[in-house]
């Protein structure tokens, strides 16, 4: 996964895969999701990212399966 932030337009692009985009779903006026032929997400675009996603501040956490 890649996250690209475009400061000049305050837009974030989250890239999940490099699959071919077949359809774009408008989730809201500031959120768009590109889907592949199977309906899986390829990209997500967030407009006004500073306000809507608190970007460009990013935190990454990975959780391992708990051992019981």
C-alpha positions as CSV (number, residue, x, y, z in Angstrom):
1,X,0.0,0.0,0.0
2,X,1.2,3.5,-0.8
3,X,-0.1,6.8,0.5
4,X,0.6,9.9,-1.6
5,X,-0.3,13.4,-0.3
6,X,-0.5,16.3,-2.7
7,X,0.1,19.4,-0.6
8,X,-0.9,21.8,-3.4
9,X,-4.4,20.4,-3.7
10,X,-4.7,18.9,-0.2
11,X,-5.5,15.6,-1.7
12,X,-4.5,12.1,-0.5
13,X,-4.3,9.1,-2.7
14,X,-4.2,5.7,-1.0
15,X,-3.1,3.0,-3.5
16,X,-3.9,-0.6,-2.5
17,X,-3.0,-2.4,-5.8
18,X,-1.9,-1.7,-9.3
19,X,-5.0,-3.5,-10.8
20,X,-6.9,-1.9,-13.6
21,X,-9.6,0.5,-12.5
22,X,-13.0,-0.4,-13.9
23,X,-15.3,1.8,-11.9
24,X,-15.1,4.7,-9.5
25,X,-17.6,4.9,-6.6
26,X,-18.4,8.3,-5.1
27,X,-18.8,7.7,-1.4
28,X,-19.2,11.4,-0.6
29,X,-18.2,14.7,-2.1
30,X,-14.7,14.2,-0.7
31,X,-14.2,10.5,-0.9
32,X,-13.8,8.3,-4.1
33,X,-13.0,4.6,-4.3
34,X,-11.7,3.0,-7.5
35,X,-12.6,-0.6,-8.0
36,X,-11.2,-3.4,-10.2
37,X,-13.2,-5.9,-12.3
38,X,-13.9,-8.0,-9.2
39,X,-15.2,-5.0,-7.1
40,X,-12.0,-4.9,-5.0
41,X,-10.6,-1.5,-4.0
42,X,-7.6,-0.3,-6.1
43,X,-7.3,3.4,-4.9
44,X,-9.0,5.7,-2.6
45,X,-8.9,9.5,-3.1
46,X,-9.6,11.9,-0.2
47,X,-10.2,15.5,-1.0
48,X,-9.5,18.2,1.7
49,X,-7.3,15.6,3.4
50,X,-6.1,17.8,6.2
51,X,-9.6,18.3,7.5
52,X,-11.1,14.9,6.5
53,X,-8.3,12.5,7.3
54,X,-5.9,14.5,9.4
55,X,-3.2,14.3,6.8
56,X,-0.3,14.7,6.3
57,X,0.2,13.2,9.8
58,X,0.3,9.4,9.4
59,X,0.7,6.7,12.0
60,X,1.3,3.1,11.1
61,X,0.6,0.2,13.5
62,X,0.9,-3.5,12.8
63,X,-0.6,-6.0,15.2
64,X,0.5,-9.6,15.4
65,X,-1.9,-12.4,16.3
66,X,-2.0,-12.9,20.1
67,X,-0.5,-16.1,21.3
68,X,-2.8,-17.8,23.9
